Amino acid sequence: MTPAELSSTVLHAVRRAVDAGELDVTVPARAVVGPPGPGGCGDYATNIALQLARPAGQPPYRVAEVLRPYLVGVDGVADVVLTGPGFLNISLGGAAPAALVEEILSAGTRYGHADAPDAPDNSVVRLHCPHDLRAVVVADAVARVLRCRGALVRVTAEGFDREWTAALGVRVDGAGPAPVSPPVTVRPVPAPADPLPLGRDAARWALLHPAAHDRPRIGDEHLAQREGNPLFRVRYAHARSRALTRNAADLGFAAEPGPVPDAPQDLLAALGDHPRVLAAAAAHRAPDRIARHLVAVADAALPFLPTVLPRGGEKPSAAHRARLALAEAAGTVLAGGLTLLGIDAPDHL
């Protein structure tokens, strides 16, 4: 269950309590769910009871007591614990949402893409940037993200060095002054040094991972093959997922979506959140959101990947096939996100 789905579940619980006459409130438009705070427990927590206490004319803890039974019986919710003045701490069930994994594997690296344009009038999004390497790379990534959401995009620059295409894979549709029709100006904080010596993948990551208003760091840390390098973790998690598929084939089995009792909820939530991240990155012209999301996916996947294959004399089972499917889904999301950033996702690392 993703955070968005859980938020809808909480609102449905409020609606059921209102329909049963146990609460006299207007059902809010949104229920905030997030990580449990100090003293909390479970996977997520919500302050919906504190939000409804005044209009309900009851103490927050009493509102939480009313809502708890409407949440405990919901599919995917294992338990609900009340803490503090009335926080509902929600533990999710252990079964991986097979439908989510199936959706990702079916869509492949296009998972989260939109077939119809976000702009219903089919107008062309015009991006224009100054003669600056980081601006051109950011504009190139923004264009990729917008196109994945179905938009029509044209990128222009005040100047363009052809070596940038060979070195970093960027391209523009035209060079020269800004077009007459008002474009979206892409003007991130320039890089403090030349990133070209890092090579295409590390250079693009160094320029795209920070937000546009942040000063990028250009250094050899982006080339380090160690856990402290976020780019390495993302690409390593992808390569490990591909290695698991090859190793499983050697053992005579393949992926098949199904229940995974020990599935990490943070991984499932991150995978389910991928389409929203792509939409937000397109809307805000912010490819850095995708880069940070990929790091979150990789960090959630890496502890899970060693549990996928049979150990010792174990024979492959339905659980192993389901774990492999979840691992492949994580690798697919990582590959798709890296591709949108213009970064290679190697099967071997």
C-alpha positions as CSV (number, residue, x, y, z in Angstrom):
1,M,0.0,0.0,0.0
2,T,1.5,3.3,-1.1
3,P,1.2,6.5,1.1
4,A,-1.4,7.9,-1.3
5,E,-3.5,4.7,-1.1
6,L,-3.1,4.7,2.7
7,S,-4.3,8.3,2.8
8,S,-7.4,7.3,0.9
9,T,-7.9,4.4,3.3
10,V,-7.8,6.8,6.3
11,L,-10.4,9.0,4.7
12,H,-12.6,6.0,3.9
13,A,-12.4,5.1,7.6
14,V,-13.5,8.6,8.6
15,R,-16.4,8.4,6.1
16,R,-17.6,5.0,7.5
17,A,-17.4,6.4,11.1
18,V,-19.5,9.4,10.0
19,D,-22.0,7.1,8.2
20,A,-22.3,5.0,11.3
21,G,-23.1,8.1,13.4
22,E,-20.0,7.7,15.5
23,L,-18.5,11.0,14.3
24,D,-20.3,14.2,13.3
25,V,-17.8,15.9,11.1
26,T,-17.3,16.8,7.4
27,V,-14.9,14.3,5.8
28,P,-11.7,16.3,4.9
29,A,-10.3,16.4,1.4
30,R,-6.9,15.0,2.5
31,A,-5.4,12.9,5.3
32,V,-1.7,13.3,5.9
33,V,0.3,10.2,6.5
34,G,4.0,10.0,7.1
35,P,6.7,8.2,9.1
36,P,5.9,7.8,12.8
37,G,7.3,10.5,15.0
38,P,9.1,10.1,18.4
39,G,7.3,7.5,20.5
40,G,5.4,6.2,17.5
41,C,5.6,2.8,15.9
42,G,4.6,0.9,12.7
43,D,5.1,1.9,9.1
44,Y,3.1,5.1,9.0
45,A,1.3,7.5,11.3
46,T,-1.5,10.1,10.8
47,N,-2.8,13.0,12.9
48,I,-6.3,12.8,11.4
49,A,-7.8,12.4,14.9
50,L,-6.2,15.7,16.1
51,Q,-7.5,17.4,12.9
52,L,-11.1,16.2,13.5
53,A,-11.2,16.6,17.3
54,R,-12.5,20.2,17.4
55,P,-15.2,19.8,14.8
56,A,-16.2,16.5,16.3
57,G,-16.4,18.1,19.8
58,Q,-14.4,15.2,21.3
59,P,-10.9,14.7,22.6
60,P,-8.4,13.6,19.9
61,Y,-7.7,10.3,21.6
62,R,-11.4,9.5,21.6
63,V,-11.6,10.3,17.9
64,A,-8.7,8.0,17.3
65,E,-10.4,5.2,19.3
66,V,-13.5,5.6,17.1
67,L,-11.4,5.4,13.9
68,R,-9.2,2.5,14.9
69,P,-11.7,-0.4,14.2
70,Y,-12.4,1.0,10.8
71,L,-8.8,0.8,9.9
72,V,-7.7,-2.5,11.5
73,G,-10.0,-4.6,9.3
74,V,-8.9,-3.1,6.0
75,D,-7.0,-5.3,3.6
76,G,-3.3,-4.5,3.8
77,V,-3.4,-3.0,7.4
78,A,-2.0,-5.4,10.0
79,D,-2.4,-3.3,13.1
80,V,-3.2,0.3,14.4
81,V,-1.7,1.5,17.6
82,L,-2.7,4.8,19.4
83,T,0.1,6.9,20.8
84,G,0.4,10.4,22.3
85,P,-2.6,12.7,22.2
86,G,-4.3,10.7,19.4
87,F,-1.8,9.6,16.7
88,L,-2.9,6.5,14.7
89,N,0.3,4.4,14.1
90,I,-0.4,2.0,11.2
91,S,1.5,-1.2,10.5
92,L,0.9,-2.5,7.0
93,G,0.4,-6.1,6.1
94,G,3.2,-8.3,4.9
95,A,1.9,-9.2,1.4
96,A,3.5,-7.4,-1.5
97,P,1.0,-5.8,-3.8
98,A,1.4,-8.2,-6.8
99,A,-0.6,-5.9,-9.0
100,L,1.9,-3.1,-8.5
101,V,4.8,-5.5,-9.4
102,E,2.9,-6.8,-12.4
103,E,2.2,-3.2,-13.6
104,I,5.8,-2.3,-13.4
105,L,7.1,-5.4,-15.2
106,S,4.4,-5.1,-17.9
107,A,5.3,-1.4,-18.6
108,G,9.0,-1.9,-18.3
109,T,11.1,1.3,-18.2
110,R,8.0,3.2,-19.4
111,Y,6.4,2.7,-16.0
112,G,5.1,6.0,-14.9
113,H,5.0,7.5,-18.4
114,A,1.9,9.1,-19.7
115,D,0.4,8.4,-23.1
116,A,-1.6,11.6,-23.3
117,P,0.1,15.0,-22.9
118,D,-0.1,16.7,-19.5
119,A,-0.9,19.9,-21.5
120,P,-4.4,19.0,-23.1
121,D,-4.0,21.7,-25.8
122,N,-1.0,19.9,-27.3
123,S,1.0,23.2,-27.1
124,V,4.7,23.0,-27.4
125,V,6.7,23.5,-24.2
126,R,9.6,25.8,-25.1
127,L,12.7,25.6,-23.0
128,H,15.5,28.1,-23.4
129,C,18.9,28.3,-21.6
130,P,22.0,30.4,-21.7
131,H,25.3,29.3,-23.0
132,D,26.1,27.3,-19.9
133,L,26.8,23.5,-19.7
134,R,24.7,22.8,-16.6
135,A,21.8,24.8,-18.0
136,V,21.9,22.8,-21.2
137,V,22.1,19.4,-19.4
138,V,19.2,20.4,-17.1
139,A,17.2,21.5,-20.1
140,D,18.0,18.2,-21.9
141,A,16.8,16.2,-18.8
142,V,13.7,18.3,-18.4
143,A,12.8,17.8,-22.0
144,R,13.2,14.0,-21.6
145,V,10.9,14.0,-18.6
146,L,8.3,16.2,-20.3
147,R,8.3,14.0,-23.3
148,C,7.8,10.9,-21.1
149,R,4.7,12.6,-19.9
150,G,3.4,13.1,-23.4
151,A,4.4,16.7,-23.9
152,L,5.8,18.3,-27.1
153,V,9.1,20.0,-26.3
154,R,11.5,22.3,-28.1
155,V,14.9,23.3,-26.5
156,T,16.9,26.3,-27.6
157,A,20.1,27.8,-26.3
158,E,22.0,31.0,-26.7
159,G,25.0,29.1,-27.6
160,F,25.9,25.4,-28.0
161,D,29.2,23.6,-28.2
162,R,29.0,20.5,-30.3
163,E,31.5,18.7,-28.0
164,W,28.7,18.7,-25.3
165,T,26.7,16.3,-27.5
166,A,29.6,13.9,-27.9
167,A,30.6,14.1,-24.3
168,L,27.3,14.3,-22.4
169,G,24.6,13.3,-25.0
170,V,22.8,16.6,-24.8
171,R,21.1,18.2,-27.8
172,V,19.1,21.3,-28.6
173,D,16.6,22.0,-31.3
174,G,18.0,25.4,-32.1
175,A,20.7,27.9,-31.1
176,G,20.6,31.6,-30.9
177,P,18.5,34.2,-29.0
178,A,15.4,33.3,-27.1
179,P,12.4,32.7,-29.3
180,V,9.8,35.4,-29.7
181,S,7.1,33.4,-27.9
182,P,7.8,33.4,-24.1
183,P,9.8,30.3,-23.3
184,V,10.6,28.7,-19.9
185,T,14.1,29.8,-19.0
186,V,16.3,27.1,-17.6
187,R,19.0,28.9,-15.5
188,P,20.4,26.7,-12.7
189,V,23.4,27.7,-10.6
190,P,26.4,27.1,-12.9
191,A,28.9,24.4,-12.1
192,P,32.0,25.7,-10.3
193,A,34.3,23.6,-12.5
194,D,34.3,21.7,-15.8
195,P,32.5,18.4,-15.3
196,L,33.5,16.9,-18.7
197,P,36.5,15.0,-17.2
198,L,34.1,12.9,-15.1
199,G,32.6,11.3,-18.2
200,R,29.0,11.3,-19.4
201,D,27.3,9.4,-16.6
202,A,29.1,10.9,-13.6
203,A,29.0,14.4,-15.1
204,R,25.3,14.3,-15.8
205,W,24.6,13.0,-12.3
206,A,26.8,15.7,-10.7
207,L,24.8,18.4,-12.6
208,L,21.3,16.9,-12.2
209,H,21.3,15.5,-8.6
210,P,21.3,18.9,-6.8
211,A,18.3,21.1,-7.1
212,A,18.7,23.9,-9.7
213,H,19.2,26.5,-7.0
214,D,22.0,24.5,-5.3
215,R,25.7,24.7,-6.3
216,P,26.8,21.3,-7.8
217,R,29.9,19.6,-6.5
218,I,32.3,18.6,-9.3
219,G,34.8,16.1,-8.0
220,D,36.0,12.5,-8.2
221,E,33.6,11.5,-5.5
222,H,31.1,10.9,-8.3
223,L,33.4,8.2,-9.7
224,A,34.0,6.3,-6.5
225,Q,32.8,2.7,-6.5
226,R,31.6,2.8,-2.9
227,E,28.4,3.2,-0.9
228,G,29.1,6.8,-0.1
229,N,28.5,7.7,-3.8
230,P,24.7,7.9,-4.4
231,L,25.1,7.3,-8.2
232,F,27.1,4.1,-7.4
233,R,24.3,2.8,-5.1
234,V,21.6,3.4,-7.7
235,R,23.6,1.7,-10.5
236,Y,24.8,-1.1,-8.2
237,A,21.2,-1.8,-7.1
238,H,20.1,-2.0,-10.7
239,A,23.0,-4.3,-11.7
240,R,22.3,-6.6,-8.6
241,S,18.7,-6.9,-9.7
242,R,19.8,-8.0,-13.2
243,A,22.3,-10.4,-11.7
244,L,19.6,-12.0,-9.6
245,T,17.6,-12.7,-12.8
246,R,20.6,-14.4,-14.4
247,N,21.3,-16.4,-11.3
248,A,17.7,-17.5,-11.0
249,A,17.7,-18.7,-14.6
250,D,20.7,-20.8,-13.8
251,L,18.7,-22.3,-10.9
252,G,15.8,-23.0,-13.3
253,F,13.2,-20.5,-12.2
254,A,11.9,-17.0,-13.2
255,A,10.1,-14.1,-11.7
256,E,6.4,-14.4,-10.9
257,P,4.5,-11.6,-9.0
258,G,2.9,-12.8,-5.8
259,P,2.8,-12.3,-2.0
260,V,6.1,-11.5,-0.3
261,P,5.6,-11.8,3.4
262,D,8.9,-10.0,4.2
263,A,8.6,-7.3,1.5
264,P,10.1,-4.0,2.7
265,Q,7.3,-1.5,2.9
266,D,9.6,1.4,2.1
267,L,10.6,-0.3,-1.2
268,L,6.9,-0.9,-2.1
269,A,6.0,2.7,-1.3
270,A,8.9,4.1,-3.3
271,L,8.0,1.9,-6.4
272,G,4.3,2.9,-6.1
273,D,5.3,6.6,-5.8
274,H,7.4,6.6,-9.1
275,P,4.6,7.9,-11.4
276,R,3.9,10.8,-9.0
277,V,7.6,11.7,-8.9
278,L,7.8,11.7,-12.7
279,A,4.7,13.9,-12.9
280,A,6.1,16.3,-10.2
281,A,9.5,16.5,-12.0
282,A,7.7,17.4,-15.2
283,A,5.4,20.0,-13.6
284,H,8.2,21.7,-11.7
285,R,10.9,21.3,-14.4
286,A,13.0,19.5,-11.7
287,P,14.9,16.4,-12.8
288,D,16.7,16.4,-9.4
289,R,13.5,15.0,-7.9
290,I,13.9,11.9,-10.0
291,A,17.6,11.6,-9.0
292,R,16.7,11.7,-5.3
293,H,13.9,9.3,-5.8
294,L,16.2,6.8,-7.4
295,V,18.5,7.0,-4.4
296,A,15.5,6.2,-2.1
297,V,14.5,3.2,-4.3
298,A,18.1,1.9,-4.3
299,D,18.5,2.4,-0.5
300,A,15.3,0.5,0.1
301,A,16.2,-2.3,-2.4
302,L,19.8,-3.1,-1.5
303,P,19.0,-4.7,1.9
304,F,16.3,-6.8,0.3
305,L,18.2,-8.1,-2.7
306,P,20.3,-10.7,-0.8
307,T,17.1,-12.4,0.4
308,V,15.8,-13.2,-3.1
309,L,17.6,-16.4,-4.1
310,P,17.3,-19.8,-2.4
311,R,20.0,-20.5,0.2
312,G,21.9,-23.8,0.8
313,G,19.8,-26.7,-0.1
314,E,16.6,-24.7,-0.5
315,K,14.6,-25.4,-3.6
316,P,13.0,-22.5,-5.6
317,S,9.5,-21.8,-4.4
318,A,6.6,-19.5,-5.2
319,A,8.1,-17.1,-2.5
320,H,11.4,-17.0,-4.3
321,R,9.7,-16.2,-7.6
322,A,7.7,-13.5,-6.0
323,R,10.8,-12.0,-4.4
324,L,12.6,-12.1,-7.7
325,A,9.6,-10.3,-9.4
326,L,9.9,-7.5,-6.7
327,A,13.6,-7.2,-7.3
328,E,13.1,-7.0,-11.0
329,A,10.5,-4.3,-10.5
330,A,13.0,-2.3,-8.5
331,G,15.6,-2.7,-11.2
332,T,13.1,-1.6,-13.8
333,V,12.3,1.6,-12.0
334,L,16.0,2.4,-11.5
335,A,16.7,1.7,-15.2
336,G,13.8,3.9,-16.3
337,G,14.7,6.7,-14.1
338,L,18.4,6.7,-15.1
339,T,17.4,6.7,-18.7
340,L,15.3,9.8,-18.2
341,L,18.4,11.5,-16.7
342,G,20.4,10.4,-19.7
343,I,22.6,8.1,-17.6
344,D,23.4,4.5,-18.5
345,A,22.1,1.6,-16.4
346,P,24.6,-1.2,-16.9
347,D,23.6,-4.8,-16.3
348,H,27.1,-5.5,-15.0
349,L,29.0,-3.2,-12.6
